[in-house]
């Protein structure tokens, strides 16, 4: 699935008693899929009926993006970041 600054995707609400587990693998390209795309933090949104949750999640994404504009690599070391070997 392509992800870029304008891509949308979602999952269905949980309708059973239990937990949903998610494993995400990201593969990065040297070139963006869309011309003009740049770095952005992963953001989450509320469903249409979840107005308050959507506002909180948008604020969260804006705050995290603001932090990344000051601290390019974030404020906490990510042990899951893999460096490309030359």
Backbone as JSON Lines, residues from 0, in Angstrom:
{"i":0,"aa":"X","n":[0.85,-1.16,0.0],"ca":[0.0,0.0,0.0],"c":[0.9,1.23,0.0]}
{"i":1,"aa":"X","n":[0.63,2.11,-0.87],"ca":[1.4,3.35,-0.94],"c":[0.97,4.29,0.17]}
{"i":2,"aa":"X","n":[1.94,4.9,0.83],"ca":[1.63,5.94,1.82],"c":[2.39,7.19,1.43]}
{"i":3,"aa":"X","n":[1.68,8.28,1.48],"ca":[2.27,9.6,1.18],"c":[1.42,10.64,1.89]}
{"i":4,"aa":"X","n":[1.75,11.89,1.72],"ca":[1.08,12.96,2.44],"c":[-0.41,13.05,2.23]}
{"i":5,"aa":"X","n":[-0.95,12.47,1.17],"ca":[-2.38,12.57,0.89],"c":[-3.08,11.21,0.88]}
{"i":6,"aa":"X","n":[-2.39,10.16,1.3],"ca":[-3.02,8.83,1.27],"c":[-3.85,8.6,2.53]}
{"i":7,"aa":"X","n":[-4.94,7.86,2.36],"ca":[-5.84,7.51,3.47],"c":[-6.01,6.01,3.49]}
{"i":8,"aa":"X","n":[-6.07,5.43,4.66],"ca":[-6.42,4.03,4.82],"c":[-6.94,3.84,6.24]}
{"i":9,"aa":"X","n":[-7.67,2.76,6.45],"ca":[-8.25,2.56,7.77],"c":[-8.44,1.08,8.06]}
{"i":10,"aa":"X","n":[-8.86,0.81,9.27],"ca":[-9.22,-0.55,9.67],"c":[-10.65,-0.5,10.2]}
{"i":11,"aa":"X","n":[-11.3,-1.62,10.22],"ca":[-12.67,-1.71,10.73],"c":[-12.68,-1.67,12.25]}
{"i":12,"aa":"X","n":[-13.76,-1.17,12.83],"ca":[-13.87,-1.21,14.3],"c":[-13.86,-2.65,14.79]}
{"i":13,"aa":"X","n":[-13.35,-2.87,16.01],"ca":[-13.36,-4.2,16.62],"c":[-14.78,-4.52,17.04]}
{"i":14,"aa":"X","n":[-15.31,-5.63,16.59],"ca":[-16.69,-6.02,16.9],"c":[-16.75,-7.3,17.74]}
{"i":15,"aa":"X","n":[-15.63,-7.76,18.21],"ca":[-15.58,-8.98,19.02],"c":[-14.95,-8.65,20.36]}
{"i":16,"aa":"X","n":[-15.2,-9.51,21.34],"ca":[-14.53,-9.35,22.62],"c":[-13.1,-9.86,22.47]}
{"i":17,"aa":"X","n":[-12.16,-8.99,22.6],"ca":[-10.77,-9.38,22.44],"c":[-9.94,-8.18,22.02]}
{"i":18,"aa":"X","n":[-8.76,-8.46,21.55],"ca":[-7.83,-7.42,21.16],"c":[-7.45,-7.58,19.7]}
{"i":19,"aa":"X","n":[-7.12,-6.48,19.08],"ca":[-6.59,-6.49,17.72],"c":[-5.1,-6.25,17.82]}
{"i":20,"aa":"X","n":[-4.34,-7.07,17.14],"ca":[-2.89,-6.89,17.08],"c":[-2.53,-6.46,15.67]}
{"i":21,"aa":"X","n":[-1.57,-5.59,15.56],"ca":[-1.18,-5.07,14.26],"c":[0.34,-5.12,14.13]}
{"i":22,"aa":"X","n":[0.8,-5.6,13.01],"ca":[2.23,-5.58,12.7],"c":[2.38,-4.74,11.44]}
{"i":23,"aa":"X","n":[3.18,-3.71,11.53],"ca":[3.39,-2.82,10.38],"c":[4.84,-2.9,9.94]}
{"i":24,"aa":"X","n":[5.03,-3.06,8.66],"ca":[6.37,-3.03,8.07],"c":[6.41,-1.88,7.08]}
{"i":25,"aa":"X","n":[7.4,-1.04,7.19],"ca":[7.53,0.09,6.3],"c":[8.77,-0.09,5.45]}
{"i":26,"aa":"X","n":[8.62,0.16,4.18],"ca":[9.74,0.09,3.24],"c":[9.9,1.47,2.65]}
{"i":27,"aa":"X","n":[11.09,2.0,2.73],"ca":[11.34,3.36,2.3],"c":[12.03,3.39,0.95]}
{"i":28,"aa":"X","n":[11.69,4.38,0.18],"ca":[12.25,4.56,-1.15],"c":[13.14,5.8,-1.15]}
{"i":29,"aa":"X","n":[14.1,5.81,-2.04],"ca":[14.94,7.0,-2.19],"c":[14.15,8.16,-2.78]}
{"i":30,"aa":"X","n":[13.11,7.84,-3.53],"ca":[12.31,8.86,-4.2],"c":[10.87,8.83,-3.7]}
{"i":31,"aa":"X","n":[10.28,10.01,-3.44],"ca":[8.88,10.03,-3.0],"c":[7.94,9.56,-4.12]}
{"i":32,"aa":"X","n":[6.8,9.02,-3.73],"ca":[5.81,8.58,-4.72],"c":[5.17,9.76,-5.42]}
{"i":33,"aa":"X","n":[4.97,10.86,-4.7],"ca":[4.36,12.04,-5.28],"c":[5.36,13.18,-5.25]}
{"i":34,"aa":"X","n":[5.44,13.89,-6.33],"ca":[6.36,15.03,-6.41],"c":[5.99,16.05,-5.32]}
{"i":35,"aa":"X","n":[6.98,16.52,-4.62],"ca":[6.75,17.53,-3.59],"c":[6.47,16.95,-2.21]}
{"i":36,"aa":"X","n":[6.33,15.63,-2.09],"ca":[6.11,15.04,-0.77],"c":[7.35,15.22,0.08]}
{"i":37,"aa":"X","n":[7.14,15.41,1.37],"ca":[8.25,15.52,2.3],"c":[7.9,14.75,3.56]}
{"i":38,"aa":"X","n":[8.81,14.73,4.51],"ca":[8.61,13.98,5.74],"c":[7.36,14.47,6.48]}
{"i":39,"aa":"X","n":[6.62,13.53,7.05],"ca":[5.52,13.86,7.96],"c":[5.39,12.72,8.96]}
{"i":40,"aa":"X","n":[4.98,13.06,10.16],"ca":[4.77,12.03,11.17],"c":[3.52,11.24,10.81]}
{"i":41,"aa":"X","n":[3.45,10.02,11.29],"ca":[2.23,9.23,11.11],"c":[1.12,9.87,11.92]}
{"i":42,"aa":"X","n":[-0.01,10.08,11.3],"ca":[-1.13,10.68,12.02],"c":[-2.33,9.75,11.98]}
{"i":43,"aa":"X","n":[-3.14,9.87,12.99],"ca":[-4.34,9.06,13.12],"c":[-5.53,10.0,13.18]}
{"i":44,"aa":"X","n":[-6.68,9.54,12.77],"ca":[-7.89,10.36,12.77],"c":[-9.03,9.58,13.4]}
{"i":45,"aa":"X","n":[-9.98,10.3,13.94],"ca":[-11.19,9.67,14.45],"c":[-12.14,9.4,13.29]}
{"i":46,"aa":"X","n":[-13.02,8.48,13.48],"ca":[-14.07,8.22,12.48],"c":[-15.04,9.41,12.46]}
{"i":47,"aa":"X","n":[-15.85,9.53,11.42],"ca":[-16.75,10.7,11.31],"c":[-17.6,10.96,12.55]}
{"i":48,"aa":"X","n":[-18.03,9.9,13.23],"ca":[-18.86,10.09,14.43],"c":[-18.03,10.39,15.68]}
{"i":49,"aa":"X","n":[-16.71,10.36,15.58],"ca":[-15.81,10.59,16.72],"c":[-15.18,11.98,16.62]}
{"i":50,"aa":"X","n":[-16.01,13.01,16.71],"ca":[-15.54,14.39,16.49],"c":[-14.46,14.81,17.5]}
{"i":51,"aa":"X","n":[-14.69,14.56,18.79],"ca":[-13.71,14.98,19.8],"c":[-12.41,14.22,19.62]}
{"i":52,"aa":"X","n":[-12.48,12.91,19.4],"ca":[-11.28,12.11,19.19],"c":[-10.5,12.63,17.99]}
{"i":53,"aa":"X","n":[-11.19,13.0,16.93],"ca":[-10.53,13.52,15.73],"c":[-9.78,14.81,16.03]}
{"i":54,"aa":"X","n":[-10.4,15.69,16.82],"ca":[-9.73,16.96,17.19],"c":[-8.47,16.67,18.0]}
{"i":55,"aa":"X","n":[-8.57,15.77,18.98],"ca":[-7.41,15.43,19.82],"c":[-6.31,14.8,18.97]}
{"i":56,"aa":"X","n":[-6.66,13.9,18.07],"ca":[-5.65,13.24,17.25],"c":[-5.0,14.21,16.26]}
{"i":57,"aa":"X","n":[-5.77,15.14,15.72],"ca":[-5.16,16.16,14.84],"c":[-4.19,17.04,15.63]}
{"i":58,"aa":"X","n":[-4.58,17.42,16.85],"ca":[-3.68,18.23,17.69],"c":[-2.42,17.46,18.02]}
{"i":59,"aa":"X","n":[-2.56,16.16,18.32],"ca":[-1.41,15.32,18.61],"c":[-0.44,15.29,17.42]}
{"i":60,"aa":"X","n":[-0.96,15.1,16.21],"ca":[-0.1,15.06,15.02],"c":[0.59,16.4,14.8]}
{"i":61,"aa":"X","n":[-0.15,17.49,15.0],"ca":[0.45,18.82,14.82],"c":[1.56,19.05,15.83]}
{"i":62,"aa":"X","n":[1.34,18.64,17.08],"ca":[2.36,18.8,18.12],"c":[3.6,17.97,17.79]}
{"i":63,"aa":"X","n":[3.4,16.71,17.41],"ca":[4.54,15.85,17.08],"c":[5.29,16.38,15.85]}
{"i":64,"aa":"X","n":[4.57,16.92,14.87],"ca":[5.23,17.48,13.7],"c":[6.01,18.74,14.09]}
{"i":65,"aa":"X","n":[5.46,19.53,15.01],"ca":[6.18,20.72,15.5],"c":[7.46,20.34,16.21]}
{"i":66,"aa":"X","n":[7.4,19.29,17.03],"ca":[8.6,18.82,17.71],"c":[9.63,18.35,16.69]}
{"i":67,"aa":"X","n":[9.18,17.63,15.67],"ca":[10.12,17.15,14.65],"c":[10.72,18.29,13.83]}
{"i":68,"aa":"X","n":[10.02,19.43,13.73],"ca":[10.6,20.55,13.0],"c":[11.75,21.18,13.79]}
{"i":69,"aa":"X","n":[11.74,21.01,15.12],"ca":[12.83,21.52,15.96],"c":[13.9,20.46,16.16]}
{"i":70,"aa":"X","n":[13.47,19.23,16.44],"ca":[14.39,18.11,16.66],"c":[14.18,17.11,15.52]}
{"i":71,"aa":"X","n":[15.02,17.2,14.49],"ca":[14.82,16.42,13.27],"c":[14.72,14.92,13.51]}
{"i":72,"aa":"X","n":[15.43,14.41,14.51],"ca":[15.4,12.97,14.76],"c":[14.53,12.62,15.96]}
{"i":73,"aa":"X","n":[13.7,13.56,16.39],"ca":[12.84,13.33,17.54],"c":[13.55,13.63,18.83]}
{"i":74,"aa":"X","n":[12.85,13.43,19.95],"ca":[13.44,13.74,21.26],"c":[13.83,12.48,22.02]}
{"i":75,"aa":"X","n":[13.51,11.33,21.48],"ca":[13.87,10.05,22.11],"c":[14.5,9.17,21.05]}
{"i":76,"aa":"X","n":[15.59,8.51,21.4],"ca":[16.24,7.63,20.43],"c":[15.33,6.47,20.08]}
{"i":77,"aa":"X","n":[15.24,6.16,18.81],"ca":[14.42,5.05,18.34],"c":[15.32,3.85,18.08]}
{"i":78,"aa":"X","n":[15.23,2.82,18.93],"ca":[16.11,1.66,18.73],"c":[15.73,0.83,17.49]}
{"i":79,"aa":"X","n":[14.6,1.14,16.88],"ca":[14.14,0.37,15.71],"c":[14.51,1.04,14.39]}
{"i":80,"aa":"X","n":[15.33,2.07,14.45],"ca":[15.72,2.76,13.23],"c":[16.92,2.04,12.64]}
{"i":81,"aa":"X","n":[16.82,1.66,11.4],"ca":[17.9,0.95,10.73],"c":[18.59,1.89,9.76]}
{"i":82,"aa":"X","n":[19.9,1.92,9.83],"ca":[20.68,2.78,8.95],"c":[21.07,2.0,7.71]}
{"i":83,"aa":"X","n":[21.0,2.67,6.58],"ca":[21.4,2.04,5.32],"c":[22.91,1.89,5.29]}
{"i":84,"aa":"X","n":[23.37,0.76,4.89],"ca":[24.83,0.53,4.77],"c":[25.29,1.05,3.42]}
{"i":85,"aa":"X","n":[26.45,1.71,3.38],"ca":[26.93,2.27,2.09],"c":[27.29,1.2,1.09]}
